[in-house]
Amino acid sequence: MTAIGYHAAGDGALALEPIGRQANEGLVSRVLGRLFGSGEGGLTYYKLGGESGADTSALDVGAPPGTDVYSPVDGTVVGITPYIVSEKTLGARIDVQPVAAPSLVVTLTHLRPDPALSVGSSVAAARSKIGSVLDFSRVERQALARYTQDAGNHVSVEVHPAATLALP
């Protein structure tokens, strides 16, 4: 893992609650945190997009291209669709419905799906390989690159409400 970043995702993604310490927070926040002991240790993350109050509905986990990506939750794959950037297909969007929260769907992008994965596959958190990180450096300037010593390649994770059917 090269870096962790949060940013706005739009399109109905739910806000995520960062855990750890924000590495790029403003001077006043850093000083106040030290004076009054914010006590947040562990992981360090970045808010991407330049604003200290930026939304946190997408999580980017930096890794070199080719890095294996494992399911973040126990669940069922409910969708594998092409991921389109600038009218070109670049890998896939993989949607996983968690067993523990069937009203949600966890979406992963910026990866090449594992050939053994199909819609309906059961996946286990941290044990089921779902794909590998793709190199997006030729098609977009990646925000994580500001905080790493590489191109900022990553897998992006969002959480959305699951689609529901309206009954007449």
N, C-alpha and C positions, 0 to 999 in steps of 0.2 A: 504494500500500500504506500503510495507516494504522498497523498494528501486527502483531506476530507473537506468538502465545501457544500454549503447550502445556498440555494437561490430560489427565486420565484419560478413557478412552473406554469401557472395559469391553468386553463382547461379543466377546472374542477378538482385539481389535486388538493388534498388536505394538508394543512400545516403540520410540520414535524417539529418536535421539541429537541433541539440540540443538547447533547450531554457533553460536558467537558468545558474547556476554556476556549473562548474565541480569540484566536491569535492576532486578528487584524482589527480589534476593537479600538475605539478612539482613546486618546491620551487621558482624558478626564475619567473615563470608565476604568482604565487600567490603574490609575492612581487611587481612585476610590476603592477598587477591588483589593488593592494591597493594603490600604489603610484600615478597611473594615473587614478584611478577610473573607473574600467571596468563597474561599475554600474549594473552588472547582479545580480539581486536578484531573489526571488521567488523559483522555484524548484531547487533542488540539484540533480545532476546526476553523474554517474561514467562511465568512459570509461573502458571497460573490455578488457582483453587481454594484459595488461601490457604496451602497447606502448602509449605514449601521442598523437601520430599522428594516432592512430588506426582508422579504418573505422567506420562509424556510420550507416551502412545499416540495422542493426537489433536493435530493442528496446525491452528490457526485463523489464516488470513491475512486481516487486516482490509482492507476496501475499501468504498467507497460503493456503494449499490444501483445496479445497472445496469452495473457494471464488468465487462468481458469477462473470462472465465476460460478459460485455455488448458490443455491436457493437461500434467500434470507429467512424463509418461513417454511413450516410444514404446510403442505397444501396440494392443490390440483392445478395443473396448467390449463387455463381456460382460453388462452389465445396466443398464437404466434403469427404476427403479421409483419410485412416488410416495413422497415423504418426508412422514411424518405427524407432526404436533405437535398435542397437545390435540385429537385426533380430527379434525383438518383437514389436508387435503393442501396442503403448502406446497412447491412445486417438486418436485425429484427427487433421488434418490440415483443417482449414476452410478458404475459399477464398470468399471475398466480393468485388463486383465491385461497387465502389462509384457512386451515381447518378451524383454528381458534376464533376467527372473525370472518364468517362467511358473507357478511354485509360489506366487505372491503375487497379490493383487488390491488395487489402490489405489482407495479409495472416496472420493468427493467429495459433499458435501451442502451445503445452504443456497444452492442455485442453481437457476435456470430453465435447463433443457437447451436447447441450440441446436436449432432445428427441423430442421436438416440431419443431426443425429446420430441414429444408430439402432444397435441391437444388431448387432454384426458390423463396425461401422465401424472402419477403421484410423485411429489418431491419432498425430501426431508431437509430441514434447515441445516446448513453447513455440511451436508453429506452428499446431496444430489447436484452433480454438475449440470448447469443449464446452458453454459456457453463459454465464450472467451472474449476478452476485451479487443475491440477493433481499433485501428489507427485512424483517427479522424483529423489528424494534423493537416492533411492536404485539402480538406473541405471546409474547415471552420477554425477560427482562432478560439482556443479553449481557455476559459477563465481560470482553470486550475493551474495553467502554465505560469501564471504570475507568482505562484507559491511553490513551484517545484523546479527541479533542474532538468526537466524534460518537456515534452510537448503538451503535457496536461491531459493525456488520454485517461479515460475513466469509464466506469459503468454508472449510469444514472438510475436512481430509484425514486419512484413516486408512489403515493397511496391514494387511491380513488374510491369513492363509494361504488359498490357493485351495481350494475344495472338492475332495475326492477321492472316487472311487467305490471301495467295498470289493468285491473280487471274492470269490465263494464258494469 
